[in-house]
Amino acid sequence: MPTLRLPSPEGQLLDYTMSGPADFAPPSTPLTSRKVYAAAHVVPVMSAENVPGAPAQLDWEATLAYRHELWSYGLGVADAMDTAQRGMGLDWASTKDLIRRSAAEAATVVRTQRHPAVVGRSVRDLIACGAGTDQLGPDSVEPGPAGLQSVLAAYQEQLAVVEDSGAKVILMASRALAKVASGPEDYLTVYSQLLDQAKEPVILHWLGTMFDPALTGYWGSTDVPAATATFLTLIRENAEKVDGVKVSLLDAAHEKQLRADLPEGVRLYTGDDFNYPELIHGEDGVHSDALLGIFAAIYPAASAALQAYDAGDPERGRQIMDSTRALGKHIFAAPTLYYKTGIAFLAWLNGHQSGFQLVGGLHSGRSLTHLAHTFVLADQAGLLRDPQLAAQRMTALLTTGGLT
């Protein structure tokens, strides 16, 4: 195994010998014990102006190939979400293209049965896409009825794009709605109209302020219990239109209580990238499903764990999930909104993109020391599939940064 010199959190350069990849094989049949989506990132054209404020230019071959990789391991893909840099570099024009292309690719997979792990699954099982309001400029809406109408119209436009693609709809949290809403009733009014118009049940997304500070006070209150009460009112009054809820508050106790309070048939898709092992494992026969950004980084291990659950070996499944926990906590460490940097970094180390870049210049969102520890934790979890390639790329990055 390669040995390379890496910076420690204390600022020292220390020798590290890699452990090598684990034997995480793709499943030969669909996963059944949990319903899961991995929130995938996007790969930019490496020669594009990948700087803050520049329009996104995507490498479609690499971006779609990464989705095939996730499907081959039996996972669904959550696309056009915050992991794909919605509101952090991915503009609405590129998002529309991403939704249409990813959904069309999923339809081809279903039609051709390309991956054994997804045979018999529907397009909506393979792909769910975010519908939000990010075509609205940050200063284009103001509080009041006109602002609420603008938010509703923006949501409706994006809802139609996702539905027309054939993907499952994820109603994303909206910065614009957080800005214009005067209280819980405004949230209930907007979301109730959207759910009434939706052709199929959707996933509701509650994204915490650690992921996006602009969402402070979502559901009409900064008090989490009060916000939860509003959220549950919406779900209970529209349960037939809610496939599930995706909650990203990084609070396991809150998620367990919410899971218990949901109407029958409404899934809890954990978005807790810190506590996902225990939440997916569950207790007393009750568990969360998953819609996770970290699954885009740990998908071979996540698939292996889910295969163990399917085989009736939950302790093995929990053991594998636990082996990735330290990596998840590190990638999603504060400032959490820069977790996308770690997701793309591991994709680059594993050869899924030719360079370490993200749209909007987000590849600069983490320090070299942070990335070096990401490398170590990924290796210890058995997730660097080609040690020579990963070591070569890590060393080149450190050399460029003056750390070798």
N, C-alpha and C positions, 0 to 999 in steps of 0.2 A: 504494500500500500504506500502511496506517496506520503512524504513528510514535507511540510512547508512551514515557514515562519509567519506567524499571525500576531497581530497586536492584541494584547489582552485589555480588558476594561480598565486596568490600572496603568496602561500606557507602555507596558513592556512588550518586546518582541520575543515570542516563545515558540519553540518547535512543537508542531502538532502532527501526529501520524494518524492518517485516516483509518476508519474502521471498515469501510466498504459497504456496499448496498445490501439491504435485506432482500429476501426472496418473496416479494409481494407480486404474485401472479394475478393477471386479470381473471375475473370469473368466467366460467363457460356458460352460465345461465344467469338470467336477471336476478338482481338482489330483491328480496321480498320483505324482510323483517322490519325495515325502516324505509321511509320515503325521503330521499335526499337530493339536494341540488348543490353543486359547487359553483360559487359565484366567480366567474372567470374574468381575467384581465384581458386587455387588448395589446397587440404588438404593433408598434409604429414602424413606418418606413425608416430605416436607419439613416438615410441621407436627407430626411426631411428636417424642417426647422422645428425640432422638438424642444421648444422653449416656451416659457409662460406666455400665454396670450395668443400663440400661433394656432391656426386651425389644425385639427387633427388629421393626419394622413396615416392610414392604417395599412399594414402589410396583411392583406387579406388571406394570403396563402398560409402564413404562420398563425394568424389569429384563428382561422377556422380549423387548422390542423390541431391546435391545442384543444379545441372543443371535441374533436374526434378522439383525442387521447383520453379525455375525461369520460366520454361515452363508452370507450372500449373497456374501461374499468367499472362500468355499470352505474355510473353516477349521472344524474340529470345535470343540466347546465342552467344556472341563473345568469342571464345575460343583460347587458345594458343597465347594470346596477352600479352601486358606488365602487365596487371593485374594478369595474371598467372605466372608472374615473368620471362618472357623471358629476358635473359640477366642479371638476378638478382637471380639466383639459379636454374632455370629450364633448364636443359641441353637438347640438341637436341634429344638424345635417348628417354628421357621421354616425350618430346614434340611430337614426332612421335606417341608414344603410346597414348598420350592424344587426339590427333587429330582423330586417328582411333577409339578409344573407344567412344569419345563423338559423333562423326558422326554416328557411328553404333547405339548408344542409341537414337539419334534423329530419325534415320530411323525406329527404333522399335516403337517410339512414333507415328510417322506418320502412320505406318502400323496398329497399334492396336488402334489408336485414344484414347490413354490412358488419355489425359487431354482435357476436353471440350474446354478449351481456345485456343487450337491450331488445332482443327478439321478442316480439309480441307487445312491446310498449307503444303507447301513442305518442304523437308529436308533443302533446302537452306534458307528457311524462319526461320527455327528453329536454324540453326547452321552455323556460319561463322568462319573460322579459319585463323590465321595469317601465312603467308609464308614470311620468311625473309632470313637472311644469317648467323645466329648465330652458325652454325656448323663450321664456320671459326674462328680460334683462333685470338686473338687480334693482334698478331704479324705475322700473316701468309700472309698478303697482303701488297703490297707497291704500291704507285702511278704509273700509267702508264698502257699501254695496257694489260699486263699480269695480273695486279691486277683487272682491270675491267672485264677481262674474268673470273677470279676466282669468282668474285662477281656474275656475270651473271649465272655461272654454279651452284653456291650455291642456288640462287633464283630458278633456274629451278628445282633443286632437290626438294625443299620444295613445289614449285607450284604443282609438280606432286603428292606429298603425299596428299596435301589437295584436289586436284581434284579427285584423286582415292578414297578418303573417301566419296565423295558425298557432302561435305560441300561447301559453298560459299567461295571464296578466298578473303582474305584481304592481299594486298601487303603492308607489314610493312616497315617502314623506317629502313634503314640499317646502322649500325655503320661502317661497312666495306666500303660501298659505300661512306659515308661521308669522310672516310679517303683517299680513292684512287682517287676520282673524282677531276678533275682539274678545272671544271666549269660547267655551265648549260648544255652544249652539252653532257657531259658524262652521266648526269642524263637522258636526253631525249633519248640517245642511248640505255641505259640499259632498261629503263622502256618501251620504244616502242617495243623492242624485246619481252619482257615479255607479254605485252598486245597482241601482234600479235600471240603469242603462246597459250594464255589462251583460253580454250574451251568455257567458259561462261564469261559474264561481271563480273568484280571484283570490290572490294572496294579499293581505294587508301588511304593510311594512312599517314598523315603528323603529326608527333609527335614533339612538341616543346622542346626546351632545358631545360625547367623547369622540364620535365619528364625524359630527358636523355641528359646531357651535351655533350655527345659524338656525338650528332647530330647537333652540331653547323655548320651553313653554308649550311644546307640541301637545295636542289634544286639549289645549286651553288652560294649562296650569303647569307651573314649575314643581308642584307637589306631585310626586309620582303616584301615590294612592288616588288622588283626585283625577289625574290624567287617566289612570287605569280604569276608573269607574266610567269615564266618558267612552273610552275605547270599548269596554264591555257592553255598554249600552248600544253602541253602533252595531257590534257583532250580533248581539241577541235580537235586535230588531231586523237584522238582514241576514240571518244565519244561512238561509238557503243560497245566498250569493257569495258566501265566504268559504273558500276551500281551506284556508288556514291563515295563521298569522305568523309573521317573521319578526321576532323581537330581538333587538340588538342593544340591550342595556347593560350587558356584562354583570348581571345580578341574578345568580342562580336561584336564590330564595324567591325573588319576585317572579321569575319564570315558572317555578313549580306551582306557586299559588295561582298564577294566571292560567296555567295549564289545567288546573283543577276546576277553575271557574268557567272555562269555555263551554259553549253548548255542545252537545253530543254531535260528533261528525266533523267538528272544526279542528283541524290539526294545529299543533304548536310546532312550527319550524324554528328550532333554536338558531339564533344568530349570535350566540355567546361564544366568541372565539377564545375565551379563557376557560370556561367550565363545560365545554361540549362533551368531554368523556362521561361525566356523571349524568348529564342531562339526556344524552342519547342512550346510555345504559339503563337509566330509569330505576324505579323502585316500586315494589308492590304491584308489579305488572303494568306500570304506567311509565311511558317514556316520551321524550320529544323526538320528532323527526328533525331534519336539518336543512338549512339553507345558509351555507357558511363560506366566507371568503377563505378561511384557512384550508378548507377542503381542496381549493385550487392548488395549494402548495403541497399538501400531504395526501393527495388522492390515492397513491398506491397503498399506503397504510390504511387510509379510511376504508377503501374497498376491501382490504384483507380483514379488517375488523368486522365489517358488515357481513362478509362471507362467513366469519366465525359465528356471528349471531344467527345467520340463516341455518348453519349446521348444528344449532343447539348447544353451542359452546360460548355462552355469554361472558364467562370469566376471561377466556382468551380474547374475545372482542374488546372487553374493557382494558385488558393489558396492552393491546396494541394501541388503542386510543390514548391511553395514559402515556405511552412512550413518545407521543408527539406533543404532549401538553406544554413542556418547557419551550419548544419551538414556537407554538402558537402564542404563548404569553410574550415571548420576545418580539415576534413579528408585529404583534398588536400592542406593544408597549406605547405609552404616551410619548409624543403626540400620536394618538391612535390613527388619525386620519391618514398618516403616511404608511400604513401597513401595505399599501399597493406596491411600494418600493420593494419590500421583501418578497412579495409574490412573484414579481417580474424577475427579481434577482435569482431566485431558485429556478425559474423557467430558463433563464440564460445559462446558469451553471449546468443544467440538465440538457442543454442543446436544443431547446424548443424555440429559441430566437437567436439570431446571429450576433446581436449586440445587447449590451445592458443599457437600454434606453426605454423611456416611457413618453407618451405624449405630454405636452405641457411642462416638460423639464422635470417631471416628478422623480426621475432617477436620482436626483440630488437630495431627496427627502430624508435620507439616512446617512450617518457617518460611516466611514470605512471601518471603524472599530465595531460599530453595530452590525455591519454586514459580515465582518469576520466571525462574529459570534453566531450569526445566523448560519454561516457555513458550518461551524462546529456542531451546532445543535441539529442541523439537517443531516449531517454525516452520522451522528450518534443515533439518530432515528432511522438510519438505513435508507435515506431518501435521495442520496446522490448516486445516480445509477451508473455513471461512468467516472470513477475516481480520478483517472488521469486527465480527462477533459475538465472536470470541476477544479482540480488543483491547478491546472494550467491557466484557466480563466481567473481564478482567485488570485493567483500570483501576478498575473498581468495587471489586474486592477490595482493591487497594492503597489506594484512598481510605479504605475502611473501616478498614484497618490503619494509617492515618496515614502512608503512604509515597508520597504524591503532593503 
